[in-house]
Amino acid sequence: MNLSVKDAARILSVSEKTIYRWIKQAIVPAYRVHEQYRFNRAELLEWATARRISVAPEAFQEPETDPMPLPSLSEALEAGGVFYRLEGKSRDEVLADLVDHLRLPEEVDRPYLLQVLIARERLASTAIGDGIAIPHPRNPVLLHVTRPTATLGFLENPVDFHALDGRPVSILFTLITPTLRSHLHLLSKLGFVLKDRRFRKVLEEQGSREEIFAALRSAEGGQEKVA
């Protein structure tokens, strides 16, 4: 729990009064430590991304404690893959089918990963609205993978992920990363490209892999221009 109320207010560009109001309303993920409120940075950034709250790009940066270069989102998606018609009549069934499809090293314990993803959803839904969810482990380091991947999955039938907008989820983006740094990096990239109209349209229409990657690379190009 490394952020204070003042830190959270700065990252989210709101007043400390607003942060305290959100805490009182149990809207924002906060912890009481020695009579003071503290925030987990990864959880706070995920919460802000899910609610389309603008966050300064530097908030997603982590110290470079490892030499591994950070991939673009399209590179991570090429590694993780795009899958259609994931099956399941409930959130947990869909997550089970998703885990079966993930491109993971043989040593990764898939049943354990499924338990981790379900536990994360029970803690707080990863649905961000508009039929999209971003299921991922709460602690990226647990899986001991060596490279960051992003996997896009389209559901055969929309299911309830307890999204704030009440809309059932039909699109999953799953981030599997070896470090918190790479997780935050891909989360930041994903949050940006999901604002791109062309990319969102291709997702809503469940376009082909070629269409998805073309729209994604175009959206990433727009991010580079903004940066």
Summary of the structure (lengths in Angstrom):
residues: 227
radius of gyration: 17.2
end to end distance: 29.5
largest distance: 52.9
contacts: 702
relative contact order: 0.14
helix: 48%
strand: 16%
